[in-house]
Amino acid sequence: MAKPILLPYQQHFIEDQSPLKMVLKARQIGFSFAMSLEAVLLAIEAPCNVIMLSASQRQSNELMQKVYQHLRALDILVGEAIARPRENAEEVAIAIGGSQSRIICLPANPDTVRGFSGHIFLDEFAFHRDDRAIWRAIYPTVTRGYKLRIASTPNGKQNLFYELWTAGRRFSRHKVDIYEAVAEGLPVDVTALREAIADPDAWAQEYECRFIDEATAFLTYEAIAACEDEKADMAWEPDGENRELYLGVDIGRKRDLTVMWLLERVGDVYWTRMVKALERAPFRAQRDELFALLPHVRRACIDATGLGAQLAEECQTAFGTYRVEAVTFTNTVKESLAIGLRRKFEDRLVRIPAAREIRDDLHSVRKLTTAAGNIRFDAERTDDGHADRFWALALAIQAATTPYARPEYTSVLRRHFRAGGAY
């Protein structure tokens, strides 16, 4: 294996030995790779501890894989394996003389770093939950002379990363947008990428490194991030337990996705248990998916607008109108659904997976006022749908919060006799 090839902006960041440094960067341009390499270099230079915090467990695991990738490359370069007395999915120990260094990769949590002595790396810090508590926990470490590295794509203005970038004068600051990255050798077609994104705000924030004012967003990135949780699931299989499950389905066919969103009520909180997106799936396949799910849910709301009408009707016929509600989208209905969804986010009573496609979809909806003064909710149509996940979740919340009891029938004669009547 050859020595990792660094692009100029990656090398410039690694060679900057300032105690405090941060980078405002475009999405997917290689800074997790660069940060993990710097962590390895610090660990093999002298005995030390390095802790790397990511926004989610998945991202933490991916960062650890990059650490091992660099260590394997260095094994080949030095002609022998660097001694690693301990290595697992979260931590690697590296033997340095008679001592050792440790690199630990974990999802962001203020309790993780409290009392920790060593270098701190914060990956995608703008997306960390409890970012201010994390900062309070690591500040004593920074003041004792250890190095701090922060990297992130923007995530609105209501977070500590934005404040540090705009006012953190003690930091050595780097900024690399998509245009500079491509100019320095990143093999990406900017025009094709921008056409695929289609959302001007998402492009400006995630690729041009602009902090977007979220005054026009119906659901802000901050509100979305506050409800992201690693325990929320994207996939679900029946487990035989009696769960309180609710389903929302936004129907698409040719241009949009069909999205099925499954919620479980646990106490007062609605936990995501499944988000399934079907792209250009034939009617029969969508029907089969729904018929497999509906026996397990207490209630479902299905988009019955246009193409969804037949599917919703078949589900009602098979499982009853007490279990399946057919929802026809009108401006009034969409406003009610959207407001119900936002209230759950504002009260932090819903938990969703920390997935970028979900985050961007939920954020894409805008509340618009037409020339006639009517309220309309809409989003840009992209290759990844037309806010389909937003509406599927809104329908799931509708199903969970407006229960419809199974109808009970009693004959007229029975009611007569119960009332004390006689022949």
C-alpha positions in Angstrom: 0.0 0.0 0.0 1.3 3.4 -1.0 1.6 6.3 1.4 -1.7 8.1 1.7 -1.9 10.9 -0.9 -3.1 14.1 0.6 -4.6 17.0 -1.3 -3.0 20.4 -0.6 -5.8 21.6 1.7 -5.6 18.3 3.8 -1.8 18.6 4.1 -2.0 22.3 5.0 -4.4 21.5 7.8 -2.3 18.6 9.2 0.9 20.6 9.0 -0.7 23.4 11.1 0.6 22.7 14.6 -1.4 25.4 16.3 -2.8 24.3 19.7 -6.3 25.3 18.6 -7.5 24.9 15.1 -10.7 24.5 13.2 -11.9 24.0 9.7 -15.1 25.1 8.0 -15.4 22.6 5.2 -17.7 21.3 2.4 -19.3 17.9 2.8 -17.4 14.8 1.7 -14.0 16.4 0.8 -11.8 14.2 3.0 -11.4 15.9 6.4 -12.3 12.9 8.4 -9.4 11.2 6.6 -7.1 14.1 7.4 -8.1 14.4 11.0 -7.7 10.6 11.7 -4.3 10.8 10.1 -3.2 13.6 12.3 -4.5 11.6 15.3 -2.4 8.6 14.4 0.7 10.9 13.8 0.3 12.4 17.3 -0.1 9.0 18.9 3.1 7.5 17.4 5.2 10.6 18.0 5.0 10.4 21.8 2.8 8.6 24.4 -0.5 10.4 24.6 -4.3 10.0 24.6 -6.4 11.1 21.7 -10.2 11.2 21.8 -12.2 11.7 18.7 -15.9 12.6 19.0 -18.4 12.2 16.1 -22.0 13.2 15.7 -23.3 9.6 15.7 -22.2 6.0 16.5 -22.1 5.3 12.7 -19.8 8.2 12.0 -17.6 7.3 15.0 -17.2 3.7 13.7 -16.3 5.1 10.3 -13.7 7.4 11.8 -12.2 4.4 13.7 -11.9 2.5 10.4 -9.9 5.4 8.9 -7.6 5.2 12.0 -6.9 1.6 11.2 -6.5 2.3 7.5 -3.7 4.8 8.4 -2.1 2.3 10.8 -2.0 -0.5 8.2 -0.4 1.9 5.7 2.2 2.9 8.2 2.9 -0.8 8.9 3.8 -1.3 5.3 5.9 1.9 5.1 8.0 1.0 8.2 8.3 -2.7 7.1 6.8 -4.1 10.3 3.6 -3.9 12.2 3.4 -1.1 14.8 2.7 -2.9 18.1 -0.9 -2.5 19.1 -1.5 -4.4 22.4 -5.3 -3.5 22.2 -7.6 -2.7 19.4 -11.4 -2.9 19.0 -14.2 -0.9 17.4 -13.8 2.1 19.7 -10.1 2.1 20.9 -6.7 1.2 19.7 -3.6 1.2 22.0 -0.2 1.8 20.3 3.0 0.8 22.0 5.5 3.7 22.3 8.8 2.6 24.0 7.8 1.4 27.4 4.6 3.4 27.3 1.6 3.5 25.1 -0.8 5.9 23.3 -4.5 5.5 22.9 -6.9 6.6 20.2 -10.5 6.5 21.2 -13.4 7.1 18.8 -16.8 7.7 20.3 -20.2 9.4 19.6 -20.5 12.8 21.1 -21.4 12.9 24.8 -20.2 15.4 27.4 -19.8 12.6 30.0 -17.3 10.9 27.6 -14.7 13.6 27.7 -15.2 14.9 31.3 -12.0 14.2 33.2 -10.2 13.1 30.1 -6.6 14.2 29.6 -5.3 14.3 26.0 -5.8 15.7 22.6 -9.4 16.3 21.5 -10.8 16.0 17.9 -14.4 17.0 17.2 -15.7 15.8 13.9 -18.8 17.5 12.4 -19.1 19.5 15.6 -22.0 21.6 14.4 -24.1 18.4 14.5 -23.2 17.3 18.0 -26.0 17.2 20.5 -25.2 19.0 23.8 -22.4 20.9 22.0 -22.1 23.5 24.8 -22.0 20.8 27.5 -19.3 19.1 25.5 -17.3 22.3 25.3 -17.6 22.9 29.1 -16.3 19.4 29.6 -13.3 19.7 27.3 -12.2 23.3 28.2 -10.1 22.2 31.2 -8.2 19.8 28.9 -7.5 22.5 26.4 -6.1 24.8 29.1 -3.6 22.2 30.2 -1.8 22.4 26.8 -3.4 19.6 24.8 -4.4 20.2 21.2 -7.9 20.7 20.0 -9.1 20.1 16.4 -12.6 20.9 15.2 -14.0 20.2 11.8 -17.5 20.7 10.5 -19.9 21.5 7.7 -22.2 24.4 8.7 -25.5 23.6 10.4 -27.3 26.9 10.7 -26.3 29.6 13.2 -27.9 28.3 16.4 -24.9 26.2 17.6 -21.5 26.6 19.2 -19.6 25.8 16.0 -21.0 28.9 14.4 -20.1 31.0 17.4 -16.5 29.7 17.5 -16.0 30.2 13.8 -17.2 33.8 13.9 -15.8 34.8 17.3 -13.2 32.3 18.3 -10.1 34.4 17.7 -7.7 32.1 19.5 -8.2 29.4 16.8 -6.2 28.9 13.6 -9.0 28.8 11.1 -9.2 27.0 7.7 -12.0 27.1 5.2 -12.4 24.8 2.2 -15.5 25.0 0.1 -16.3 22.6 -2.8 -14.8 25.0 -5.4 -11.4 25.2 -3.6 -11.4 21.5 -3.0 -11.9 20.7 -6.7 -9.3 23.3 -7.7 -6.8 21.5 -5.5 -7.5 18.1 -7.0 -10.7 16.6 -5.6 -12.2 14.5 -8.4 -15.8 15.8 -8.3 -18.0 17.2 -11.1 -19.4 20.3 -9.4 -22.1 21.0 -12.0 -23.5 17.4 -11.8 -23.3 17.5 -8.0 -25.2 20.8 -7.8 -27.9 19.5 -10.2 -28.3 16.4 -8.0 -28.7 18.5 -4.9 -31.3 20.9 -6.4 -32.0 22.7 -3.1 -30.2 26.1 -3.1 -30.1 26.4 0.7 -28.7 22.9 1.1 -26.1 23.5 -1.6 -25.0 26.9 -0.1 -24.6 25.4 3.4 -23.2 22.0 2.7 -20.9 22.8 -0.3 -20.3 26.5 -0.2 -19.8 26.7 3.6 -22.4 29.4 4.1 -24.2 29.6 7.4 -27.9 29.8 6.3 -30.3 32.0 8.2 -33.2 29.6 8.9 -35.9 32.2 9.2 -37.7 30.7 6.2 -37.4 27.1 7.3 -40.5 25.5 8.7 -38.4 23.0 10.7 -34.9 24.3 11.6 -31.7 22.2 11.6 -31.4 22.9 15.3 -34.8 21.5 16.0 -34.1 18.5 13.9 -30.7 17.8 15.5 -32.2 18.0 19.0 -34.4 15.0 18.2 -31.8 12.8 16.5 -30.9 9.7 18.5 -28.7 6.7 17.8 -31.5 4.5 19.3 -33.9 5.4 16.5 -34.0 2.8 13.8 -34.1 2.8 10.0 -35.2 -0.9 9.7 -37.6 -3.0 11.7 -38.6 -6.7 11.9 -41.6 -8.1 13.9 -40.3 -9.5 17.2 -43.5 -10.8 18.7 -43.7 -8.1 21.4 -46.9 -6.1 21.9 -45.6 -2.7 20.8 -47.6 0.5 20.4 -46.8 1.2 16.7 -48.1 3.8 14.3 -47.5 4.1 10.6 -47.4 7.0 8.2 -47.2 6.5 4.4 -46.6 9.1 1.7 -47.4 7.6 -1.7 -45.3 8.2 -4.8 -44.9 6.3 -8.1 -43.1 7.8 -11.0 -41.5 11.1 -9.8 -41.6 10.8 -6.0 -40.7 8.2 -3.4 -43.1 6.2 -1.4 -42.0 6.5 2.2 -43.2 4.4 5.1 -42.4 5.8 8.6 -43.1 3.6 11.6 -43.2 5.1 15.1 -43.4 3.4 18.5 -44.8 5.2 21.5 -42.7 4.8 24.6 -44.1 6.9 27.4 -44.7 10.3 25.9 -42.0 10.0 23.2 -42.4 8.7 19.7 -39.4 6.6 18.6 -38.7 5.9 14.9 -38.5 2.2 14.3 -38.4 2.2 10.5 -38.0 4.5 7.6 -38.4 2.7 4.3 -38.2 4.5 0.9 -39.4 2.8 -2.2 -38.3 4.3 -5.5 -40.5 3.7 -8.5 -41.9 0.6 -6.9 -44.9 -1.0 -8.8 -48.3 -0.8 -7.1 -48.3 -4.5 -6.2 -44.9 -4.2 -4.4 -46.1 -1.2 -2.4 -49.3 -3.1 -1.5 -47.3 -6.1 -0.3 -45.1 -4.0 1.9 -48.1 -2.3 3.5 -50.1 -5.6 4.0 -47.0 -7.0 5.8 -46.8 -4.0 8.1 -50.5 -3.2 8.9 -51.2 -6.3 11.1 -48.6 -5.0 13.6 -49.7 -1.3 13.9 -52.5 0.2 16.0 -53.3 2.8 13.4 -52.0 4.1 10.1 -52.5 7.2 8.0 -52.0 6.7 4.3 -51.8 9.5 1.7 -54.9 8.9 -0.5 -54.1 11.8 -2.9 -54.1 10.8 -6.6 -52.2 7.5 -6.9 -52.6 6.7 -3.3 -56.4 6.5 -3.4 -56.6 2.9 -4.6 -53.9 1.7 -2.2 -55.5 3.4 0.8 -58.9 2.0 -0.1 -57.6 -1.6 -0.4 -55.8 -1.2 3.0 -59.1 0.0 4.5 -61.0 -2.9 3.0 -58.5 -5.4 4.3 -57.8 -4.0 7.8 -60.7 -1.7 8.6 -61.3 2.0 8.7 -60.6 2.0 12.4 -57.0 1.0 11.7 -56.4 2.7 8.4 -57.2 6.4 7.7 -57.1 7.6 4.1 -55.8 11.2 4.1 -56.4 13.4 1.1 -53.9 16.2 0.9 -55.3 19.7 0.7 -53.7 22.9 1.8 -55.7 22.8 5.0 -54.8 19.2 5.7 -51.1 19.7 5.0 -51.0 22.7 7.3 -52.6 20.6 10.1 -50.1 17.8 9.5 -47.1 20.1 9.4 -48.0 22.0 12.6 -48.6 18.7 14.4 -45.1 17.5 13.3 -43.4 20.7 14.3 -45.0 20.7 17.8 -43.5 17.2 18.4 -40.1 18.6 17.5 -40.4 21.7 19.5 -41.4 19.6 22.6 -38.7 17.0 21.8 -41.3 14.2 21.8 -40.1 12.5 18.7 -36.8 10.7 18.0 -35.4 10.2 14.5 -32.3 8.6 13.0 -29.2 10.8 12.5 -29.2 10.4 8.8 -28.4 13.2 6.4 -31.1 12.4 3.9 -33.7 12.5 6.6 -32.3 15.8 8.0 -32.3 17.5 4.7 -35.8 16.2 3.7 -37.3 17.5 7.0 -35.6 20.8 6.6 -36.6 21.3 3.0 -40.3 22.2 3.6 -41.1 25.9 3.5 -44.3 27.7 4.6 -45.3 30.0 1.8 -48.0 32.6 1.4 -49.6 32.9 -2.0 -50.6 36.1 -3.7 -54.2 35.4 -2.6 -53.1 35.1 1.0 -53.4 31.3 1.2 -50.9 29.2 3.2 -49.0 26.6 1.3 -46.4 24.1 2.3 -43.9 23.0 -0.3 -40.3 21.9 -1.0 -38.0 21.7 -4.0 -38.3 18.4 -5.9 -34.9 16.6 -5.9 -33.6 13.3 -7.0 -34.0 12.2 -3.4 -37.7 13.0 -3.4 -40.1 15.8 -2.7 -40.2 16.1 1.1 -41.6 12.6 1.1 -40.0 11.7 4.5 -41.4 14.9 6.0 -45.0 14.0 5.0 -44.6 10.3 6.0 -43.5 11.3 9.5 -46.3 13.9 9.7 -48.8 11.2 8.8 -47.3 8.8 11.4 -47.7 11.5 14.1 -51.3 12.0 12.9 -51.9 8.3 13.3 -50.5 8.3 16.8 -52.2 11.4 18.1 -55.7 11.1 16.7 -56.8 7.6 17.6 -59.9 6.1 16.0 -61.6 3.5 18.1 -62.8 0.2 16.6 -66.5 0.6 16.1 -68.7 -1.5 18.4 -72.2 -2.6 17.4 -75.1 -3.4 19.6 -78.5 -4.5 18.3 -81.5 -2.2 18.9 -83.3 -5.0 20.9 -80.3 -5.5 23.2 -80.1 -1.8 23.9 -83.9 -1.9 24.6 -83.6 -4.7 27.1 -80.5 -3.2 28.8 -82.6 -0.1 29.4 -85.2 -2.2 31.2 -87.7 -2.4 28.4 -90.2 -5.3 27.9 -91.8 -7.0 25.0 
